[in-house]
Amino acid sequence: MPRKLIFALCSALIFSQSATAEIYTWTDAEGNTVYSDQPSPNAKRIEISTPNAMDAPRPAPTYNQSSSTTGNAATSQGRYRRLEITSPANDSGVRANDGNLVLGIAIDPPLRSGALLRARVDGTLSTQALPGDGQNEASLTLPNLDRGSHQIEAVITDASGQELIASSPITVHVQRTSLNQPGRINSPNQAPRAPAAPTAPNVPKPPASTP
């Protein structure tokens, strides 16, 4: 039998046995080396060392899609848990003669770099945007709102404009003086002035005092 084949059979036999099995070898009458787990006259027992063993790698934890919007899974996926307009209160009246309305907004987790905080007024996304800088509270000014009621939402988008989260809408009733009131024609942001007191016609002026 070729020597390479004998070696291969020997190796297969050895590794197929358990660590406690005994392997014997001898030379037969034809001069061939024989390996077996059964002893034979003039056989020599081969010492088999305990094979090295390694623990199988633990499988990576699977991601549960159903919990993607809650707890730590939301944070690991880069999602926001909270976006809320904290001021003004819902269904409140706000005096803003210049039409500028300031929103107070709470964010959790904080607004990340690359994200933009914006407002949606009556269904239209405003052009004003506040870039993320790790803030969990922010102020956003909406300029020149018309008098009357407006529905407002806070919105976070990424740099490409894709919406990441929107707050629950609030309704705000903006109160500002009319441009038609006296004193506001040339100065629309000024409070109205009272008209000058009328003078009585055909009333002679009092005589000048003499020394």
Backbone hydrogen bonds, N-H to C=O, Kabsch-Sander energy under -0.5 kcal/mol:
donor,donor_aa,acceptor,acceptor_aa,energy
6,I,2,P,-2.1
7,F,3,R,-2.4
8,A,4,K,-2.1
9,L,5,L,-2.6
10,C,6,I,-2.3
11,S,7,F,-2.5
12,A,8,A,-2.4
13,L,9,L,-2.3
14,I,10,C,-2.6
15,F,11,S,-2.5
16,S,12,A,-1.2
17,Q,13,L,-0.6
17,Q,14,I,-1.0
21,A,18,S,-1.1
23,I,46,I,-0.7
24,Y,36,S,-3.8
25,T,44,K,-2.2
26,W,34,V,-1.9
28,D,26,W,-0.5
28,D,32,N,-2.6
31,G,28,D,-1.8
34,V,26,W,-3.8
36,S,24,Y,-2.6
43,A,40,S,-2.4
44,K,25,T,-3.0
46,I,23,I,-3.6
47,E,45,R,-0.5
49,S,47,E,-0.6
65,Q,63,Y,-0.9
67,S,64,N,-1.3
68,S,65,Q,-1.6
70,T,67,S,-1.4
73,A,70,T,-0.7
74,A,70,T,-1.0
74,A,71,G,-0.8
75,T,71,G,-0.9
76,S,72,N,-2.6
77,Q,73,A,-1.6
78,G,75,T,-1.6
79,R,74,A,-2.9
81,R,108,D,-1.7
82,R,108,D,-2.7
84,E,106,A,-2.2
86,T,84,E,-0.8
86,T,104,G,-2.4
87,S,104,G,-1.4
91,D,171,T,-2.3
92,S,89,A,-1.1
92,S,171,T,-0.9
94,V,173,H,-2.6
96,A,94,V,-0.6
96,A,175,Q,-3.0
99,G,96,A,-1.5
101,L,99,G,-0.5
101,L,142,L,-2.8
103,L,101,L,-0.5
103,L,140,L,-3.1
104,G,87,S,-3.0
105,I,138,A,-2.8
106,A,84,E,-2.8
107,I,136,N,-2.9
108,D,82,R,-2.2
111,L,135,Q,-2.8
115,A,112,R,-1.9
116,L,157,T,-2.8
117,L,130,L,-2.8
118,R,116,L,-0.5
118,R,155,V,-3.4
120,R,153,E,-2.8
121,V,119,A,-0.6
121,V,124,T,-2.7
122,D,120,R,-0.6
122,D,151,Q,-3.4
124,T,121,V,-1.9
126,S,119,A,-3.4
130,L,117,L,-2.6
132,G,115,A,-2.5
134,G,111,L,-3.1
138,A,105,I,-2.4
140,L,103,L,-2.1
142,L,101,L,-3.6
145,L,99,G,-3.4
148,G,174,V,-2.3
150,H,172,V,-2.5
152,I,150,H,-0.5
152,I,170,I,-2.9
153,E,120,R,-1.9
155,V,118,R,-3.0
156,I,165,I,-2.5
157,T,116,L,-2.4
158,D,162,Q,-2.1
161,G,158,D,-1.9
164,L,156,I,-3.4
165,I,156,I,-1.3
167,S,154,A,-2.8
170,I,152,I,-2.5
172,V,150,H,-2.6
173,H,92,S,-2.7
174,V,148,G,-2.9
174,V,172,V,-0.7
175,Q,94,V,-3.2
176,R,174,V,-0.5
181,Q,178,S,-1.2
184,R,181,Q,-1.7
190,Q,187,S,-1.9
203,V,200,A,-0.7
